[in-house]
Amino acid sequence: MMIKLLEKLPSEQCAKLIHRVVNGVCGQSGPRRTEYGERWSLTEWVELMNALSSFIRFAVGNGCSDQEIQELLSDLDTSHAEAVLQCVRSRFAEIRHALVDRTNGISSIQLQDFNWQLKLALSSDKLSALNNPLLNLSLDLKENGIQRTVNIEMNKEELHTLISALEAANKVVLQLK
């Protein structure tokens, strides 16, 4: 269960992250990886964000009770599971409204614009990370008429992984034509 990655975050910071994920589910600005430092690799971050978003949509979309949510989160430690539960419960109506709005229309995501910037990490708690080039990629997306920005910071290996995934996706698209 990818939600288990949430335990890399101290429990006192968990509620803030979950509320930011709910913001993203509701079409507002979601969490940014840069705000959470180097806790997760790019792959872990994407998997965690997808897992949390999917979980929230599932729990609210199916009208899960507190007990059902707790059972679904049984792999998480108690404090992290409680933070997820409290956030889902406190924003249940808002999430439900956002999900209903999306199911009434055709969901589509369009890339509106992108911007990239290369920078050099000049300080780090790890000596090996010094002089490490980082790419800041900012994507302006429009989903169902709602504009949002996704910011991603990648090192060289993560950038190569992204490029490989995009090339593979392009091959699939070309085969479908």
RODO-2510 file (C-alpha; in nm, 4 decimals, decimal comma):
residues 177
     n   res          X          Y          Z
     1     m     0,0000     0,0000     0,0000
     2     m     0,1641     0,3212    -0,1184
     3     i    -0,0072     0,5228     0,1548
     4     k     0,2441     0,3634     0,3938
     5     l     0,4991     0,6103     0,2487
     6     l     0,3098     0,8771     0,4479
     7     e     0,4896     0,7523     0,7599
     8     k     0,8126     0,9135     0,6361
     9     l     0,6495     1,2415     0,7387
    10     p     0,6327     1,3248     1,1105
    11     s     0,2756     1,2752     1,2323
    12     e     0,2440     1,6401     1,3404
    13     q     0,2957     1,7487     0,9743
    14     c     0,0628     1,4862     0,8310
    15     a    -0,2642     1,6795     0,8601
    16     k    -0,1236     1,9746     0,6618
    17     l    -0,0165     1,7434     0,3774
    18     i    -0,3523     1,5624     0,3717
    19     h    -0,5415     1,8929     0,3575
    20     r    -0,3216     1,9998     0,0653
    21     v    -0,4000     1,6692    -0,1119
    22     v    -0,7720     1,7341    -0,0541
    23     n    -0,7210     2,0803    -0,2034
    24     g    -0,5845     1,9097    -0,5133
    25     v    -0,8775     1,6665    -0,5269
    26     c    -1,1110     1,9660    -0,5050
    27     g    -0,9398     2,1434    -0,7943
    28     q    -0,7302     2,3833    -0,5897
    29     s    -0,3532     2,3971    -0,5547
    30     g    -0,2244     2,0684    -0,4149
    31     p     0,0970     1,9975    -0,2253
    32     r     0,4348     2,0659    -0,3817
    33     r     0,7200     1,8253    -0,3462
    34     t     0,9617     2,1097    -0,2749
    35     e     0,7705     2,1862     0,0466
    36     y     0,8563     1,8438     0,1844
    37     g     1,2263     1,8342     0,1069
    38     e     1,3951     1,5109     0,0280
    39     r     1,1633     1,2787     0,2252
    40     w     1,0518     1,0968    -0,0851
    41     s     1,2082     1,0270    -0,4222
    42     l     1,0178     1,1606    -0,7214
    43     t     0,8695     0,8161    -0,7841
    44     e     0,7651     0,7781    -0,4196
    45     w     0,6140     1,1286    -0,4199
    46     v     0,4047     1,0599    -0,7307
    47     e     0,2941     0,7204    -0,5944
    48     l     0,2032     0,8710    -0,2568
    49     m     0,0071     1,1590    -0,4112
    50     n    -0,1786     0,9190    -0,6426
    51     a    -0,2489     0,6770    -0,3572
    52     l    -0,3771     0,9505    -0,1242
    53     s    -0,5919     1,1115    -0,3947
    54     s    -0,7363     0,7749    -0,4958
    55     f    -0,8015     0,6827    -0,1341
    56     i    -0,9804     1,0108    -0,0630
    57     r    -1,1924     0,9787    -0,3783
    58     f    -1,2779     0,6182    -0,2925
    59     a    -1,3650     0,6879     0,0725
    60     v    -1,5849     0,9872    -0,0060
    61     g    -1,7282     0,8504    -0,3302
    62     n    -1,8402     0,5326    -0,1540
    63     g    -1,9581     0,7141     0,1590
    64     c    -1,7280     0,5104     0,3831
    65     s    -1,7933     0,5287     0,7560
    66     d    -1,5193     0,6200     1,0046
    67     q    -1,4788     0,2519     1,0901
    68     e    -1,4437     0,1556     0,7219
    69     i    -1,1832     0,4277     0,6680
    70     q    -0,9907     0,3088     0,9739
    71     e    -0,9986    -0,0479     0,8406
    72     l    -0,8718     0,0698     0,5019
    73     l    -0,5891     0,2551     0,6785
    74     s    -0,4993    -0,0315     0,9113
    75     d    -0,1457    -0,0536     0,7641
    76     l    -0,0705     0,3015     0,8801
    77     d     0,0323     0,3843     1,2339
    78     t    -0,2465     0,5270     1,4481
    79     s    -0,1441     0,8945     1,4399
    80     h    -0,1134     0,9075     1,0592
    81     a    -0,4381     0,7153     1,0089
    82     e    -0,6164     0,9512     1,2477
    83     a    -0,4877     1,2554     1,0576
    84     v    -0,6230     1,1137     0,7298
    85     l    -0,9574     1,0259     0,8893
    86     q    -0,9993     1,3692     1,0513
    87     c    -0,9207     1,5495     0,7274
    88     v    -1,1587     1,3370     0,5199
    89     r    -1,4360     1,3775     0,7776
    90     s    -1,3907     1,7528     0,8177
    91     r    -1,3967     1,8143     0,4415
    92     f    -1,6326     1,5341     0,3372
    93     a    -1,9010     1,7647     0,1901
    94     e    -1,6464     1,9719    -0,0006
    95     i    -1,4833     1,6589    -0,1482
    96     r    -1,8215     1,5080    -0,2350
    97     h    -1,9240     1,8288    -0,4114
    98     a    -1,5989     1,8329    -0,6147
    99     l    -1,6441     1,4660    -0,7110
   100     v    -2,0061     1,5190    -0,8171
   101     d    -1,9064     1,8199    -1,0284
   102     r    -1,6424     1,6115    -1,2040
   103     t    -1,8727     1,3183    -1,2747
   104     n    -2,1378     1,5446    -1,4249
   105     g    -1,8955     1,6704    -1,6880
   106     i    -1,6279     1,5093    -1,8969
   107     s    -1,3004     1,5163    -1,7113
   108     s    -1,0091     1,6350    -1,9164
   109     i    -0,6676     1,7676    -1,8308
   110     q    -0,4966     2,0030    -2,0706
   111     l    -0,1408     2,1265    -2,0476
   112     q    -0,1707     2,5036    -2,0817
   113     d     0,1947     2,6007    -2,0470
   114     f     0,5215     2,4842    -1,9008
   115     n     0,8355     2,6464    -1,7706
   116     w     1,1660     2,4946    -1,6691
   117     q     1,4657     2,6211    -1,4825
   118     l     1,8015     2,4595    -1,4119
   119     k     1,9742     2,5341    -1,0854
   120     l     2,2761     2,4068    -0,8992
   121     a     2,2431     2,2919    -0,5390
   122     l     2,5158     2,4796    -0,3548
   123     s     2,4427     2,3551    -0,0065
   124     s     2,3091     2,0362     0,1378
   125     d     2,3173     1,8240     0,4482
   126     k     2,4798     1,5570     0,2305
   127     l     2,8200     1,6272     0,0815
   128     s     2,7352     1,4119    -0,2219
   129     a     2,4448     1,6408    -0,3107
   130     l     2,6663     1,9477    -0,3541
   131     n     2,7081     2,0700    -0,7115
   132     n     2,4122     1,8574    -0,8129
   133     p     2,2104     2,0095    -1,0984
   134     l     1,8345     2,0186    -1,0328
   135     l     1,5562     2,0879    -1,2781
   136     n     1,2497     2,2831    -1,1660
   137     l     0,9589     2,1995    -1,3963
   138     s     0,6384     2,3984    -1,3639
   139     l     0,3299     2,2708    -1,5492
   140     d     0,0178     2,4850    -1,5862
   141     l    -0,2747     2,2444    -1,6194
   142     k    -0,6409     2,3037    -1,6856
   143     e    -0,8821     2,0348    -1,5659
   144     n    -1,2551     2,0842    -1,6187
   145     g    -1,2033     2,4579    -1,6456
   146     i    -0,9990     2,4759    -1,3241
   147     q    -0,6457     2,6088    -1,3656
   148     r    -0,3737     2,4669    -1,1422
   149     t     0,0045     2,4587    -1,1371
   150     v     0,2131     2,1509    -1,0690
   151     n     0,5757     2,2124    -0,9704
   152     i     0,8293     1,9323    -0,9828
   153     e     1,1949     1,9394    -0,8820
   154     m     1,4074     1,6631    -1,0327
   155     n     1,7667     1,5543    -1,0206
   156     k     1,9404     1,4067    -1,3254
   157     e     1,8234     1,0473    -1,2625
   158     e     1,4621     1,1537    -1,2046
   159     l     1,4702     1,3613    -1,5229
   160     h     1,5933     1,0604    -1,7228
   161     t     1,3107     0,8504    -1,5742
   162     l     1,0554     1,1153    -1,6741
   163     i     1,1946     1,1406    -2,0265
   164     s     1,1859     0,7615    -2,0650
   165     a     0,8240     0,7486    -1,9440
   166     l     0,7225     1,0276    -2,1832
   167     e     0,8954     0,8558    -2,4751
   168     a     0,7148     0,5300    -2,3918
   169     a     0,3822     0,7134    -2,3724
   170     n     0,4518     0,8795    -2,7068
   171     k     0,5160     0,5382    -2,8674
   172     v     0,1816     0,4108    -2,7373
   173     v     0,0010     0,7191    -2,8697
   174     l     0,1658     0,6775    -3,2093
   175     q     0,0567     0,3113    -3,2214
   176     l    -0,3033     0,4105    -3,1490
   177     k    -0,3142     0,6475    -3,4484
***
